[in-house]
Amino acid sequence: MIRYFCEDISFEFKHKLETRRWLKFVAESEVRRIGDVNIIFCSDNYILDVNMKYLQHDYFTDIITFDYCEGDVLSGDLFISIDSVQDNAGFYGTDFSEELNRVIVHGLLHLIGYDDHSDSEQRTMRSKEDYYLSQRAALFGLSK
């Protein structure tokens, strides 16, 4: 089950049902199943606190993924900084919804097992993100 939460911010996420269906499609396409996935929207300061407390990283980021997967069942917490997503959308010249969906699928791809430490891994991750964003648009007639 995919659930949505907010920590320290007020944010209304639209298209919850379509996003659940899309992420289920992504999981099934990668031969996985959705277990318990929590998507937690928060501020830059909140995600910085999580990053320092649990990962000992003293920097801002757009997403932190905690992996609780067992076998082919995807479970985890995706902490997403709405502040960083807004900043990134401006920086990359994309729309906020597209950037938010990119970050969400990025987190799910981490749960699936993809990483982004090397240049090669980053290219693979970006390719997967682009593919699944295009599938979202095709499946639901929604913006990427």
JOKANOR-V220588 format. One record per run of one state. SS is the DSSP state (hx for helix, st for strand, lp for the rest). FROM is the first residue (numbers start at 1). LEN is the number of residues. If there is no record, write none. Layout:
SS_FROM_LEN / SS_FROM_LEN
This chain:
lp_1_1 / st_2_5 / lp_7_9 / hx_16_14 / lp_30_3 / st_33_10 / lp_43_1 / hx_44_12 / lp_56_7 / st_63_5 / lp_68_2 / st_70_1 / lp_71_2 / st_73_9 / hx_82_11 / lp_93_3 / hx_96_17 / lp_113_6 / hx_119_22 / lp_141_4
